[in-house]
Amino acid sequence: MTRKEAEAALAVAGAQPDEAFPLFEAALQCALHETPGRAPEPARGLVADAASRLRDRLKHERPEDAICEALGSDMGLNGDHLTYEDARNADLIDVCERRKGLPVALGVIYIEAGRLCSVDIRGVDFPNHFLLRIETDQGPMALDPFEGGRIVMPSELTQRAFAAGLTSDVADRIDILMAPVADRTVAMRLQNNIFARAIRRGDFAQAERSALRRALLDPKDHRPWLDVAAAREGQGALTGALEALSRAQRLDGGAAIAARAARERMRLRLN
């Protein structure tokens, strides 16, 4: 698959309503867009294997235990504790091959395998650390894909919230801390991770690609285009940056002031 073909597939995914957003396939297309020419079949095969193992365990285990055992223990899908900043940890194809990665990348696999087995599992946009929410007979539970899908108790959620800088009126509210998010938000968070790491490395070309993917995945959001503009400016592509800022303005008038100021600054550099 070429990069243009991946962009076309991402545009199709982005046009879907939230309830039909294809999370795993969208994340897979993002990986193919970043590094074209790779085969997606091994990643799909790993998820199918994980779902098969999970289906067997669900026959005699509770869903929260079955997920931890099938994906965390049997499949070895855990976080990369030693080389956390490795760029491969945010690439779904690499994560499937290495069976380790960032919490949100692993979460995409856990969610897909769980849903193939009719498990009600969704992402939780927890600060500093992506989590999963699974519905059980005892109520919703939080799972940590970075720790092999282990259960995170409410007291630990509160501790993590305080550590992330949340105030007590939020950190003590489990209903807020465990609020599920749309699959599109999960896909966007994964690309945000890539963007942030690329900016820190000064890799503005990769930052532009990740921001463009976000723009395709959520075509109504003006913010990805602001990031596209910043990444293009970092590469010295000022005309392209101006075009991205114009797109941001057209999508959301609320972005107009900041975008206009940036456009004027770049026009001065062009003249």
Buried (B, 14 or more C-beta within 10 A) or exposed (E): BEBEEBBBBBBBBBEBEEEEBBBBBBBBBBBBBBEEEBEBEEBBEBBEBBBBBBBBBBEEBBBBBBBBBBBBBBBEBBBBEEEEEBBBBBBBBBBBBBBBBBBBBBBBBBBBBBBBBEBEBBBBBBEEBBBBBBBBEEEBBBBBBBBBBBBBEEEEBBEBBBEBEBEEEBBBBBEEBBBBBBBBBBBBBBBBBBBBBBBEEEBBEBBBBBBBBBBBBBEEBBBBBBBBBBBBBBBEBBEBBBBBBBBBBEBBEEBBEEBEEBBEEBEEEEE
